[in-house]
Amino acid sequence: MTSSVVVKNVTKCYKMYNKNSDKILDIFLGNKGEEFYALRGVTFTAEKGDVIGIIGVNGSGKSTLSNIISGVIPPTEGTVKSKGSTSLIAIASGLKSELTGRENIELKCLMLGFSKKEIRKLEPEIIEFAEIGKFIDQPVKSYSSGMKSRLGFAISVTVNPDILVIDEALSVGDQAFADKCLDKMNSFKEQGKTIFFISHSIGQVKKFCDKALWLENGMVRDYGLIDDIVPKYQKFLKEYKQMTPEQKKAFQQDRLNKNDNVQQQELSPSKVLEVKQVESNDIPSRSQERKHKKKRKGNKKRRLFTVIFCLLVICIIGIVGYNSLSAESLNSVKSVFKHEGNSKAKNKAVTDVEDNGNNGKISTNRPVKEAKTEQNVEMAVVSKSQVNLRDKASLNSSIVGSATFGDAFIIKEKQSDPNEDGVNWFKVILPDNSNAWVSSSVVQDVNSTDHEMKAEPTLLSNLLEQRHLPSDLGAISDLFSSTFTKIKKDYSNQIVSQNNTGQLETLNLSSASLVGQTQADTLEQVNIMAINQNYASNSFTNSLGAPVLSDELDGIYVYFEKQLEIKVYVSTNGKMNKITFFKVKK
């Protein structure tokens, strides 16, 4: 899966000053102001199409992280790499209080690079989405917090960003508008956009997000699937709410103390139930305080003189330098920067090609084969956890079904979205031979002729033979051409039990299962369970090659042998626990 945002070792440190003059002194002399770490060593990766809920108690660093991801503020240390444009939605974020709502729309769109003509086209859509009526021509300072959030959200979603950061924007306003915003964000989700959702509403996070990033004391406490992280966080909140006021105060004080500790330690409410007493030797005596005050007064004049002298030197150097530069030398400097910018653009283009050049294909050193006579079958393989199937090639059309990661369909037709630039649609054939449309941003285009294994996978063949199934993949593929009635007859001696669920019938063998569709009398899927073998085994990975798609979090690896899809399910301990076979049919 393609990385959309990569955050690596991000730290954000602020300095707190007692007075404004300390800020100036800190520039020249340093060691002024108390350091406070809002974030420390934050590292995670967001894949394209991820919807990540950022959770944590007040002061844990959620808003600081959202501002760094969206580029509002830079990190003190570390890097943030993102692919595409980023838009931040927060209460009154970027809105100028003295300007009207309409003027703010124009200002924000101009800052995002839109022309006046483009803004005139976008403006009615933004105003309609915001639903603030005649207030659009009133100064923003007269808006309620809900109206500011509506306008900010409307501007951000209408400009169609690649990465959306939502910071408590749905915590104000009515439920109807919140539902409208969630519908809009779901359409972004279908387009494969990356969304960061910050909210104290666990219900909203569970409803909308598929992953969660838990921040505590500016550090990553946990990161993973929403169903794994939220229960832990809810347990933490329950413990926190049961604390007495003294314990909560100690908890917050422990948080501040951790800013002075370079080593990251996991924080739990149970660790701060005992309030520590401050030792007497940590408190300075009055005589020591008087000595420090005398030193500060004695150094005050010297520091002020140093600041004034440094400012004068800087002014003199600036004036002399500006006068000494001729027009010709200025042009040469500009040309140097222009050349450097072009070089960086070229290098980026090369990097992008290198990153995407082999996306979704099996990387092997097999020799080049002669041209194949076999007809190619183009397939759409779902690359997200869950996607919608629609009746027309448009996000505004009706949903006729859904598909999950690794589901594969034959592509019958391709079409571009008439309403969304850069969005393409695939018309696919469903298992019941009906048709549906799916967005190209949530699937991977796979050609059957591009995926032939260089040799019969030995470990897989042994597994099939042990389970009394055809030992080569060609024979497994041929099984799907037989009627389910014939298969039941051929395997009648091995059937342990049978299950019927609607139109599907499952034949449970001693160590495998066969799933068929009774009405169509076809085999739908072959399953091998209880494998308990190491997935990283060379004999396995070398024979199968690189997976066409993989989901590291859920442990699903998708392979193809022509039209035969092989899904390998791996548990958290690295053991294979299930393998399924599915024939993508015309």
C-alpha positions as CSV (number, residue, x, y, z in Angstrom):
1,M,0.0,0.0,0.0
2,T,1.2,3.5,-0.8
3,S,2.4,5.8,2.0
4,S,0.6,9.1,2.1
5,V,2.0,10.7,5.2
6,V,5.3,9.6,6.9
7,V,6.0,11.2,10.4
8,K,9.4,10.3,11.7
9,N,10.9,11.3,15.1
10,V,8.9,14.5,15.2
11,T,9.5,16.6,18.3
12,K,8.0,20.1,19.0
13,C,9.5,22.2,21.8
14,Y,8.1,25.5,22.9
15,K,9.8,28.1,25.2
16,M,7.8,29.8,27.9
17,Y,9.0,33.3,28.9
18,N,8.2,35.4,31.9
19,K,8.3,38.6,29.9
20,N,8.7,39.7,26.3
21,S,12.2,41.1,26.7
22,D,13.4,37.5,27.5
23,K,12.4,36.5,24.0
24,I,14.9,38.9,22.5
25,L,17.6,38.0,24.9
26,D,17.1,34.4,24.1
27,I,17.8,35.0,20.4
28,F,21.3,36.4,21.2
29,L,22.3,34.9,24.5
30,G,20.3,31.7,24.7
31,N,19.3,29.8,27.9
32,K,16.3,32.0,28.4
33,G,12.8,30.6,28.9
34,E,11.6,27.3,30.2
35,E,11.4,24.5,27.6
36,F,8.1,22.6,27.2
37,Y,7.8,19.6,24.8
38,A,4.4,19.4,23.2
39,L,5.5,16.4,21.1
40,R,8.5,14.1,21.6
41,G,9.7,11.4,19.1
42,V,6.4,10.9,17.3
43,T,6.7,8.3,14.5
44,F,4.0,6.7,12.4
45,T,3.0,6.1,8.8
46,A,-0.4,6.7,7.2
47,E,-1.3,4.8,4.0
48,K,-3.3,6.3,1.2
49,G,-7.0,6.0,2.1
50,D,-6.4,5.7,5.8
51,V,-8.9,7.4,8.1
52,I,-7.0,7.9,11.4
53,G,-8.6,9.1,14.6
54,I,-6.1,11.0,16.9
55,I,-7.2,10.5,20.5
56,G,-5.9,11.6,23.9
57,V,-6.8,13.7,26.9
58,N,-6.4,17.5,26.9
59,G,-2.8,18.6,26.5
60,S,-1.6,15.3,24.9
61,G,-0.4,17.1,21.7
62,K,-3.2,16.3,19.3
63,S,-3.6,19.9,17.9
64,T,0.1,20.4,17.8
65,L,0.5,17.2,15.7
66,S,-2.4,18.3,13.4
67,N,-0.7,21.7,12.8
68,I,2.6,20.1,12.0
69,I,1.0,17.6,9.5
70,S,-0.9,20.4,7.8
71,G,2.2,22.6,7.6
72,V,0.9,25.4,9.9
73,I,4.0,25.1,12.2
74,P,7.3,23.3,11.6
75,P,8.6,20.6,13.9
76,T,11.6,21.4,16.2
77,E,13.1,18.0,15.2
78,G,12.2,15.2,12.8
79,T,10.5,15.2,9.4
80,V,7.0,15.0,8.0
81,K,6.7,13.8,4.4
82,S,3.3,13.9,2.6
83,K,2.1,13.2,-0.9
84,G,-0.4,15.8,-2.2
85,S,-2.0,18.9,-0.8
86,T,-3.1,19.1,2.8
87,S,-6.0,21.1,4.3
88,L,-6.6,21.8,8.0
89,I,-10.1,22.2,9.3
90,A,-10.3,23.6,12.8
91,I,-12.7,26.1,14.6
92,A,-12.0,29.4,12.9
93,S,-8.7,28.1,11.4
94,G,-7.3,30.7,9.0
95,L,-10.4,33.0,9.2
96,K,-9.8,36.7,9.5
97,S,-12.3,38.2,12.0
98,E,-12.4,41.6,10.4
99,L,-13.3,40.2,7.0
100,T,-16.7,39.0,5.9
101,G,-17.4,35.3,5.2
102,R,-17.3,35.9,1.4
103,E,-14.0,37.8,1.7
104,N,-12.5,35.0,3.8
105,I,-13.5,32.5,1.0
106,E,-11.7,34.5,-1.6
107,L,-8.6,35.1,0.7
108,K,-8.2,31.4,1.6
109,C,-8.7,30.2,-2.0
110,L,-6.2,32.7,-3.3
111,M,-3.7,31.5,-0.7
112,L,-4.3,27.9,-1.9
113,G,-3.4,29.0,-5.5
114,F,-6.9,29.4,-7.1
115,S,-7.5,32.1,-9.7
116,K,-10.3,34.6,-9.4
117,K,-12.2,32.8,-12.1
118,E,-11.9,29.5,-10.3
119,I,-13.0,31.1,-7.0
120,R,-16.1,32.5,-8.6
121,K,-17.1,29.0,-9.6
122,L,-16.3,27.5,-6.2
123,E,-18.0,30.3,-4.1
124,P,-21.7,29.2,-4.6
125,E,-20.9,25.6,-3.6
126,I,-19.0,26.8,-0.5
127,I,-21.8,29.1,0.6
128,E,-24.4,26.4,0.0
129,F,-22.5,23.8,2.0
130,A,-21.8,26.2,4.9
131,E,-25.5,27.0,5.4
132,I,-25.0,30.3,7.2
133,G,-27.4,32.4,5.0
134,K,-27.1,36.2,5.0
135,F,-24.3,36.0,7.5
136,I,-21.9,35.3,4.6
137,D,-21.7,39.0,4.0
138,Q,-21.2,39.8,7.7
139,P,-17.8,40.1,9.5
140,V,-16.6,36.7,10.9
141,K,-16.1,38.3,14.4
142,S,-19.9,38.3,14.6
143,Y,-20.1,34.6,13.9
144,S,-20.8,31.9,16.6
145,S,-18.2,29.1,17.0
146,G,-20.5,26.8,15.1
147,M,-20.8,29.2,12.1
148,K,-17.0,29.6,12.0
149,S,-16.6,25.9,11.9
150,R,-19.2,25.5,9.1
151,L,-17.5,28.1,6.9
152,G,-14.0,26.7,7.6
153,F,-15.2,23.1,6.8
154,A,-17.0,24.2,3.7
155,I,-13.9,26.0,2.3
156,S,-11.6,23.1,3.1
157,V,-13.6,20.3,1.6
158,T,-14.7,22.2,-1.5
159,V,-11.1,22.8,-2.6
160,N,-10.7,19.0,-2.7
161,P,-7.4,18.3,-0.8
162,D,-5.5,15.0,-1.0
163,I,-5.0,15.0,2.8
164,L,-7.6,16.3,5.2
165,V,-6.9,17.2,8.9
166,I,-10.0,17.8,11.0
167,D,-9.3,19.2,14.5
168,E,-12.4,19.2,16.7
169,A,-14.3,20.9,13.8
170,L,-17.4,18.7,14.4
171,S,-17.5,19.3,18.2
172,V,-19.6,22.5,17.7
173,G,-22.8,23.0,15.8
174,D,-25.8,20.8,15.4
175,Q,-26.0,17.0,14.7
176,A,-27.5,17.5,11.2
177,F,-24.5,19.5,10.0
178,A,-22.1,17.0,11.7
179,D,-23.8,14.1,9.8
180,K,-23.6,16.2,6.6
181,C,-19.8,16.6,7.2
182,L,-19.4,12.9,7.9
183,D,-21.2,12.1,4.5
184,K,-18.7,14.4,2.7
185,M,-15.8,12.8,4.5
186,N,-17.1,9.4,3.5
187,S,-17.0,10.4,-0.1
188,F,-13.4,11.5,0.4
189,K,-12.7,8.1,1.9
190,E,-14.1,6.4,-1.2
191,Q,-11.7,8.5,-3.4
192,G,-8.8,7.2,-1.4
193,K,-7.9,10.4,0.4
194,T,-6.1,10.3,3.7
195,I,-8.0,11.8,6.7
196,F,-6.8,12.6,10.2
197,F,-9.8,13.1,12.6
198,I,-9.3,14.6,16.0
199,S,-12.2,14.5,18.4
200,H,-13.0,13.8,22.0
201,S,-16.2,12.0,20.9
202,I,-15.3,8.3,20.9
203,G,-18.6,7.6,19.2
204,Q,-17.6,9.7,16.2
205,V,-14.1,8.3,16.0
206,K,-15.4,4.7,16.1
207,K,-18.1,5.4,13.5
208,F,-15.8,7.1,11.0
209,C,-12.2,6.0,11.5
210,D,-10.5,2.6,10.7
211,K,-7.3,3.4,12.7
212,A,-6.5,5.2,15.9
213,L,-3.4,7.1,17.1
214,W,-3.3,7.5,20.9
215,L,-1.2,10.4,22.1
216,E,-0.2,10.7,25.8
217,N,2.2,13.4,27.1
218,G,3.2,14.2,23.5
219,M,4.3,10.7,22.7
220,V,2.6,7.8,20.8
221,R,1.0,5.6,23.5
222,D,-0.5,3.2,20.8
223,Y,-1.3,3.0,17.1
224,G,-3.3,0.5,15.2
225,L,-6.8,-0.6,14.2
226,I,-9.7,1.2,15.8
227,D,-11.1,-1.9,17.4
228,D,-7.8,-2.6,19.1
229,I,-6.9,0.9,20.4
230,V,-10.3,2.4,21.5
231,P,-11.1,-0.2,24.2
232,K,-7.7,0.4,25.8
233,Y,-8.3,4.2,25.7
234,Q,-11.8,3.8,27.2
235,K,-10.3,1.8,30.0
236,F,-7.7,4.5,30.6
237,L,-10.4,7.2,30.7
238,K,-12.5,5.2,33.2
239,E,-9.5,5.0,35.5
240,Y,-8.8,8.7,35.1
241,K,-12.4,9.7,35.9
242,Q,-12.2,7.7,39.1
243,M,-9.3,9.7,40.4
244,T,-9.7,12.2,43.3
245,P,-8.9,15.8,42.6
246,E,-5.5,15.4,44.3
247,Q,-4.7,12.3,42.2
248,K,-5.6,14.2,39.0
249,K,-3.4,17.1,40.0
250,A,-0.5,14.6,40.6
251,F,-1.2,13.1,37.2
252,Q,-0.9,16.5,35.5
253,Q,2.2,17.3,37.5
254,D,3.7,14.0,36.5
255,R,3.0,14.9,32.9
256,L,5.0,18.2,33.3
257,N,7.8,16.3,35.0
258,K,8.1,14.0,32.0
259,N,9.0,16.9,29.8
260,D,12.3,17.1,31.8
261,N,12.9,13.4,31.3
262,V,14.6,12.5,28.0
263,Q,13.6,8.8,28.3
264,Q,10.1,8.0,27.1
265,Q,8.1,6.1,29.7
266,E,4.6,4.8,29.4
267,L,2.1,6.7,31.5
268,S,-0.8,5.1,33.3
269,P,-3.2,6.5,35.9
270,S,-2.3,3.7,38.3
271,K,1.3,5.0,38.4
272,V,0.2,8.4,39.8
273,L,-2.3,7.4,42.5
274,E,0.3,8.0,45.1
275,V,1.1,11.7,45.5
276,K,4.8,12.2,46.0
277,Q,6.0,14.7,48.6
278,V,8.6,17.3,47.5
279,E,11.9,16.8,49.3
280,S,13.1,19.8,51.3
281,N,16.5,19.9,49.6
282,D,14.8,20.6,46.3
283,I,13.6,24.0,47.6
284,P,16.3,26.8,47.4
285,S,16.9,28.8,50.6
286,R,16.1,32.6,50.7
287,S,19.8,33.5,50.9
288,Q,20.4,31.6,47.7
289,E,17.5,33.4,46.0
290,R,18.9,36.8,47.1
291,K,22.3,35.9,45.5
292,H,20.6,34.9,42.2
293,K,18.7,38.2,42.2
294,K,21.9,40.3,42.7
295,K,23.6,38.4,39.8
296,R,20.6,39.0,37.5
297,K,20.6,42.7,38.3
298,G,24.4,42.9,37.8
299,N,24.2,41.3,34.4
300,K,21.1,43.2,33.1
301,K,23.0,46.2,31.8
302,R,25.7,44.1,30.2
303,R,23.0,42.0,28.4
304,L,21.1,45.0,27.2
305,F,24.3,46.6,25.8
306,T,25.2,43.3,24.0
307,V,21.7,43.2,22.4
308,I,21.9,46.8,21.2
309,F,25.5,46.3,19.8
310,C,24.4,43.1,17.9
311,L,21.5,44.9,16.4
312,L,23.7,47.8,15.2
313,V,26.2,45.4,13.6
314,I,23.4,43.5,11.8
315,C,22.0,46.8,10.4
316,I,25.4,48.0,9.2
317,I,26.2,44.7,7.5
318,G,22.8,44.7,5.8
319,I,23.1,48.3,4.5
320,V,26.7,47.7,3.2
321,G,25.8,44.4,1.6
322,Y,22.7,45.7,-0.1
323,N,24.6,48.7,-1.6
324,S,27.5,46.5,-2.8
325,L,25.2,44.2,-4.8
326,S,24.7,45.4,-8.3
327,A,21.7,44.5,-10.5
328,E,23.8,42.0,-12.4
329,S,24.9,40.2,-9.2
330,L,21.3,40.1,-8.0
331,N,20.3,38.5,-11.2
332,S,23.0,35.9,-10.9
333,V,21.9,35.0,-7.4
334,K,18.3,34.6,-8.7
335,S,19.5,32.4,-11.5
336,V,21.4,30.2,-9.0
337,F,18.2,29.7,-7.0
338,K,16.1,29.1,-10.1
339,H,18.6,26.4,-11.3
340,E,18.6,24.8,-7.9
341,G,14.7,24.7,-7.9
342,N,14.7,23.1,-11.3
343,S,17.2,20.5,-10.2
344,K,15.1,19.6,-7.1
345,A,12.0,19.3,-9.3
346,K,13.8,16.9,-11.7
347,N,15.1,14.9,-8.8
348,K,11.6,14.7,-7.3
349,A,10.2,13.5,-10.6
350,V,12.8,10.8,-10.8
351,T,12.1,9.7,-7.2
352,D,8.3,9.5,-7.9
353,V,8.9,7.3,-10.9
354,E,11.2,5.1,-8.8
355,D,8.6,4.9,-6.0
356,N,5.7,4.0,-8.3
357,G,7.3,2.2,-11.1
358,N,6.9,-1.3,-9.8
359,N,3.7,-0.8,-7.8
360,G,1.6,-3.9,-7.5
361,K,3.8,-6.2,-9.6
362,I,5.8,-9.3,-8.6
363,S,9.5,-8.5,-8.4
364,T,11.4,-11.5,-9.6
365,N,14.6,-12.1,-11.6
366,R,12.9,-14.6,-13.9
367,P,14.1,-14.5,-17.6
368,V,12.0,-12.6,-20.1
369,K,9.4,-14.9,-21.7
370,E,8.2,-15.0,-25.2
371,A,5.0,-13.2,-26.1
372,K,2.0,-15.0,-24.6
373,T,-0.8,-16.3,-26.7
374,E,-3.1,-16.5,-23.8
375,Q,-5.7,-13.8,-23.6
376,N,-5.2,-11.2,-20.9
377,V,-7.8,-10.7,-18.2
378,E,-7.8,-7.3,-16.5
379,M,-8.9,-7.3,-12.9
380,A,-9.7,-4.8,-10.2
381,V,-8.4,-5.9,-6.8
382,V,-9.7,-4.0,-3.7
383,S,-6.8,-2.3,-1.9
384,K,-8.8,-0.8,1.1
385,S,-10.3,-2.4,4.1
386,Q,-13.9,-1.8,2.8
387,V,-15.2,0.0,-0.3
388,N,-18.6,0.7,-1.8
389,L,-19.9,-0.6,-5.1
390,R,-22.2,1.7,-7.0
391,D,-24.8,1.5,-9.8
392,K,-23.2,4.4,-11.8
393,A,-19.8,5.9,-12.3
394,S,-20.3,8.7,-9.8
395,L,-20.0,9.3,-6.1
396,N,-23.5,10.6,-6.1
397,S,-25.0,7.3,-7.4
398,S,-26.6,4.6,-5.3
399,I,-24.6,2.0,-3.4
400,V,-25.4,-1.5,-4.6
401,G,-22.9,-3.5,-2.4
402,S,-19.5,-3.5,-0.8
403,A,-16.2,-5.3,-1.1
404,T,-13.3,-5.9,1.3
405,F,-9.5,-6.0,0.9
406,G,-8.3,-8.4,-1.7
407,D,-11.7,-9.0,-3.4
408,A,-11.1,-9.2,-7.2
409,F,-13.4,-8.5,-10.1
410,I,-13.1,-8.6,-13.9
411,I,-13.0,-5.1,-15.4
412,K,-15.6,-4.8,-18.1
413,E,-15.3,-1.0,-18.9
414,K,-13.5,2.1,-17.8
415,Q,-14.9,5.6,-17.5
416,S,-13.9,9.0,-16.0
417,D,-16.0,10.7,-13.5
418,P,-17.9,13.6,-15.1
419,N,-18.1,15.5,-11.9
420,E,-14.7,14.8,-10.3
421,D,-11.5,15.6,-12.0
422,G,-8.8,12.9,-11.9
423,V,-11.3,10.2,-10.7
424,N,-11.8,7.1,-12.9
425,W,-14.3,4.3,-12.5
426,F,-14.2,0.6,-13.4
427,K,-17.3,-1.3,-14.4
428,V,-16.8,-4.8,-12.8
429,I,-18.6,-8.1,-13.0
430,L,-19.9,-9.4,-9.7
431,P,-20.0,-13.1,-8.7
432,D,-23.8,-13.2,-9.5
433,N,-22.9,-11.8,-13.1
434,S,-24.5,-8.4,-12.3
435,N,-22.5,-5.2,-12.9
436,A,-21.3,-2.5,-10.6
437,W,-18.9,0.5,-10.6
438,V,-16.0,1.0,-8.3
439,S,-13.6,4.0,-8.0
440,S,-10.1,3.4,-9.4
441,S,-8.6,5.0,-6.3
442,V,-9.7,2.1,-4.0
443,V,-8.6,-0.8,-6.2
444,Q,-5.5,-1.9,-8.0
445,D,-5.5,-2.7,-11.7
446,V,-4.0,-6.2,-12.2
447,N,-3.4,-8.0,-15.5
448,S,-3.6,-11.8,-15.3
449,T,-0.8,-12.3,-17.9
450,D,1.6,-10.4,-15.7
451,H,1.3,-12.9,-12.8
452,E,2.6,-16.4,-13.5
453,M,4.7,-18.1,-10.9
454,K,8.2,-19.2,-12.1
455,A,7.8,-22.6,-10.5
456,E,5.2,-24.7,-8.6
457,P,5.4,-23.5,-5.0
458,T,6.8,-26.6,-3.1
459,L,5.4,-25.7,0.4
460,L,2.0,-24.9,-1.0
461,S,1.9,-28.1,-3.1
462,N,2.8,-30.1,0.0
463,L,0.0,-28.4,2.0
464,L,-2.5,-29.2,-0.7
465,E,-1.4,-32.8,-0.9
466,Q,-1.6,-33.2,2.9
467,R,-5.2,-31.8,2.8
468,H,-6.1,-34.3,0.1
469,L,-6.6,-31.6,-2.5
470,P,-5.1,-31.3,-6.0
471,S,-1.4,-30.6,-5.4
472,D,-0.7,-28.1,-8.2
473,L,-2.3,-24.7,-8.8
474,G,-3.4,-25.6,-12.3
475,A,-5.6,-28.4,-11.0
476,I,-6.9,-26.1,-8.2
477,S,-7.9,-23.7,-10.9
478,D,-9.6,-26.4,-12.9
479,L,-11.7,-27.3,-9.8
480,F,-13.6,-23.9,-10.3
481,S,-14.6,-25.1,-13.8
482,S,-16.4,-28.1,-12.3
483,T,-20.0,-28.1,-11.0
484,F,-20.4,-28.0,-7.3
485,T,-22.6,-31.1,-7.5
486,K,-19.7,-33.1,-9.1
487,I,-17.3,-31.8,-6.5
488,K,-19.6,-33.0,-3.7
489,K,-19.7,-36.4,-5.3
490,D,-15.9,-36.5,-5.8
491,Y,-15.2,-35.5,-2.1
492,S,-18.1,-37.4,-0.5
493,N,-15.7,-39.7,1.4
494,Q,-13.9,-36.7,3.0
495,I,-16.9,-34.6,4.0
496,V,-17.2,-34.3,7.8
497,S,-20.1,-31.8,7.9
498,Q,-22.1,-29.5,5.6
499,N,-23.4,-25.9,6.3
500,N,-26.0,-24.0,4.4
501,T,-26.1,-20.2,4.6
502,G,-28.6,-18.7,2.1
503,Q,-27.3,-19.6,-1.4
504,L,-23.9,-20.7,-0.1
505,E,-23.1,-24.3,1.0
506,T,-19.9,-25.2,2.8
507,L,-18.4,-28.7,2.6
508,N,-16.2,-29.1,5.7
509,L,-13.5,-31.7,5.0
510,S,-11.1,-33.1,7.6
511,S,-8.6,-30.3,7.1
512,A,-10.1,-28.0,4.4
513,S,-13.4,-26.6,3.3
514,L,-15.1,-26.0,-0.1
515,V,-17.6,-23.2,-0.5
516,G,-20.1,-23.4,-3.3
517,Q,-23.1,-21.5,-4.7
518,T,-26.1,-23.8,-4.8
519,Q,-28.3,-21.9,-7.2
520,A,-25.5,-21.5,-9.8
521,D,-24.0,-24.9,-8.9
522,T,-20.4,-23.4,-8.9
523,L,-17.4,-23.6,-6.6
524,E,-16.7,-20.2,-5.0
525,Q,-13.8,-20.7,-2.7
526,V,-11.3,-23.3,-1.4
527,N,-10.0,-22.8,2.2
528,I,-7.1,-24.4,4.0
529,M,-7.1,-23.8,7.8
530,A,-4.9,-24.6,10.9
531,I,-1.6,-24.4,9.0
532,N,0.6,-23.0,11.8
533,Q,3.7,-22.7,9.6
534,N,6.2,-19.8,9.4
535,Y,5.1,-17.4,6.6
536,A,8.7,-16.1,6.3
537,S,9.9,-19.5,5.2
538,N,12.2,-19.1,2.2
539,S,10.6,-22.1,0.5
540,F,7.3,-20.3,0.6
541,T,8.1,-16.7,-0.2
542,N,10.7,-17.6,-2.9
543,S,8.3,-19.7,-4.8
544,L,5.3,-17.3,-4.6
545,G,7.3,-14.1,-5.2
546,A,6.3,-10.7,-3.9
547,P,2.6,-10.3,-3.1
548,V,0.5,-8.2,-5.4
549,L,-1.2,-6.6,-2.4
550,S,-0.5,-6.8,1.3
551,D,-2.1,-5.5,4.5
552,E,0.6,-5.7,7.2
553,L,-1.8,-4.7,10.0
554,D,-4.4,-7.4,9.3
555,G,-1.8,-9.9,8.1
556,I,-3.3,-10.5,4.6
557,Y,-1.1,-11.2,1.5
558,V,-2.6,-11.5,-1.9
559,Y,-1.0,-13.5,-4.8
560,F,-2.1,-14.3,-8.3
561,E,-1.5,-17.3,-10.6
562,K,-3.1,-15.9,-13.7
563,Q,-6.8,-15.6,-12.7
564,L,-6.4,-17.8,-9.5
565,E,-6.3,-15.5,-6.5
566,I,-4.4,-16.8,-3.4
567,K,-4.9,-15.1,-0.1
568,V,-2.5,-15.9,2.8
569,Y,-3.6,-15.0,6.3
570,V,-0.8,-14.5,8.9
571,S,-1.3,-14.2,12.6
572,T,0.6,-11.7,14.8
573,N,3.3,-14.3,15.7
574,G,4.2,-14.7,12.0
575,K,2.5,-18.0,11.5
576,M,0.2,-18.8,8.5
577,N,-3.2,-19.8,9.9
578,K,-5.3,-19.8,6.7
579,I,-5.0,-19.8,2.8
580,T,-7.9,-19.3,0.5
581,F,-8.2,-19.8,-3.3
582,F,-10.6,-17.9,-5.5
583,K,-11.0,-18.0,-9.3
584,V,-11.8,-14.6,-10.8
585,K,-14.3,-15.5,-13.5
586,K,-15.5,-13.8,-16.6
